[in-house]
Amino acid sequence: IRNSSNNSFLEITFKSIFEIFPDNLLRDLMNAVDLDAVAMALKGMDQAITDKVLGVLPKKKQAMFEPVEGAVPKRDVDTARKNVVSSAKQMEKDGAFKLEDLLGGGDTVE
């Protein structure tokens, strides 16, 4: 996530999703992406992140989830991660959340 103070340029990155998305949004996002793409996107990520994703998925999807084994081309992983990020950006466009609110940078009124 880049947030420069002069223009408040905010961008969702694959890693930032796991840092800023609350569980309910993470669940909605992972449900919006093909399960195989989720597995590919998680290739090479910390086990804690994979566990977090599995923890928010419905039981049926948890049972169907199969981690990607062995070596895979980096471009396949990158493509899957871009797919997850574009789904997150689409959710934001559709009004599911405001990135500024997740970052705590939204305007406040006292």
C-alpha positions in Angstrom: 0.0 0.0 0.0 1.4 3.3 -1.0 -0.1 6.4 0.7 1.8 9.5 -0.1 0.5 12.4 2.0 0.2 14.9 -0.9 -2.2 12.9 -3.1 -3.4 10.1 -0.9 -2.6 7.5 -3.6 -3.8 4.2 -2.3 -3.3 1.0 -4.0 -4.2 -2.6 -3.0 -1.4 -5.0 -3.3 -1.6 -8.8 -2.9 0.3 -8.7 0.4 -1.7 -5.7 1.8 -4.9 -7.7 1.4 -3.9 -9.9 4.3 -2.8 -6.9 6.4 -5.8 -4.7 6.0 -8.8 -6.8 5.1 -11.0 -7.8 8.0 -12.1 -11.5 7.9 -15.5 -10.8 6.5 -14.0 -9.0 3.5 -11.3 -11.5 3.1 -13.9 -14.3 3.0 -16.0 -12.4 0.4 -12.9 -11.8 -1.8 -11.7 -15.3 -1.6 -15.2 -16.6 -2.5 -15.2 -14.3 -5.5 -12.0 -15.8 -6.9 -11.7 -19.3 -8.4 -10.4 -21.7 -5.7 -7.6 -23.0 -8.0 -6.5 -19.3 -8.5 -6.6 -18.8 -4.7 -4.3 -21.9 -4.2 -1.9 -20.7 -6.9 -1.9 -17.2 -5.5 -1.0 -18.5 -2.1 2.0 -20.5 -3.4 5.1 -19.3 -1.6 3.2 -17.3 1.0 3.7 -17.8 4.7 1.7 -20.7 6.1 0.1 -18.3 8.5 -1.5 -16.5 5.5 -2.7 -19.7 3.9 -4.2 -20.7 7.3 -5.9 -17.3 7.6 -7.5 -17.7 4.1 -8.6 -21.3 4.9 -10.0 -20.1 8.2 -12.4 -17.7 6.5 -13.5 -20.0 3.7 -16.8 -21.9 4.0 -16.3 -25.5 5.2 -17.1 -26.9 1.7 -14.4 -24.8 0.1 -11.9 -25.7 2.9 -12.5 -29.3 2.1 -12.0 -28.7 -1.7 -8.8 -26.6 -1.2 -5.7 -28.2 -2.4 -2.4 -26.4 -2.1 -0.2 -26.2 -5.2 2.6 -28.7 -4.8 6.0 -28.6 -6.5 7.6 -25.9 -8.6 5.4 -23.8 -10.8 6.3 -20.9 -13.2 6.4 -17.6 -11.3 4.2 -16.0 -14.0 1.4 -18.5 -13.0 1.6 -17.3 -9.4 1.8 -13.7 -10.5 -1.2 -14.0 -12.7 -3.2 -15.6 -9.9 -2.2 -12.9 -7.5 -3.2 -10.2 -10.0 -6.6 -12.0 -10.3 -7.1 -11.7 -6.6 -6.0 -8.0 -6.5 -8.3 -7.1 -9.5 -11.2 -8.9 -7.7 -10.4 -6.7 -4.6 -10.4 -3.6 -6.7 -13.7 -4.6 -8.3 -15.2 -5.1 -4.8 -14.1 -1.6 -3.9 -15.6 -0.2 -7.1 -18.8 -2.0 -6.3 -18.9 -0.3 -2.9 -18.1 -3.3 -0.7 -15.6 -1.2 1.2 -13.5 2.0 1.1 -9.8 1.5 1.1 -9.3 4.7 3.2 -11.6 3.2 5.9 -9.6 0.0 6.1 -6.4 2.0 6.4 -7.9 4.3 9.1 -7.2 7.2 6.9 -10.8 8.3 6.2 -12.0 11.7 7.3 -13.2 11.8 10.9 -15.7 14.1 12.5 -15.7 14.9 16.2 
